[in-house]
């Protein structure tokens, strides 16, 4: 289902602050939930499993951070 765009008088900075704060909090909450899997009395996992999880998280974090530091600006020229 397509998202509805809510028209507001927000400027780009205000929109960034609102969305970035909400999305960052969502990620932090999900990481806390992932941490629940560390309970050895409920779950069984190996060092290799943990290494794969944190490798994937670190790779994605680097990718997202690079978007902020090195945005891609593609120009079209004929």
C-alpha positions, -999 to +999 in steps of 0.1 A: +000+000+000+015+034-009+024+058+018+006+090+021+027+121+022+017+145+049+021+181+038+035+202+065+053+234+069+085+215+080+117+226+065+143+200+054+162+203+088+131+198+109+120+168+088+155+153+091+155+157+129+121+142+132+127+112+110+163+106+120+155+106+157+126+082+152+145+059+129+176+059+152+155+050+182+138+022+162+173+007+154+184+011+190+153-007+202+158-035+178+194-039+189+183-042+225+158-070+214+187-087+195+206-086+228+180-108+244+193-136+222+225-136+244+207-155+271+224-189+272+197-205+293+172-200+265+193-200+233+223-220+220+248-203+197+284-205+187+312-179+184+309-183+146+271-173+148+280-142+169+308-132+145+284-135+115+258-113+132+282-086+142+300-087+109+267-081+091+258-053+115+292-036+111+291-038+073+256-023+071+266+005+096+296+013+074+274+014+043+249+038+059+276+060+074+293+063+040+260+076+025+261+105+050+298+113+044+300+106+007+266+112-009+264+101-045+255+130-068+250+116-103+248+142-130+232+135-163+249+150-193+242+147-230 
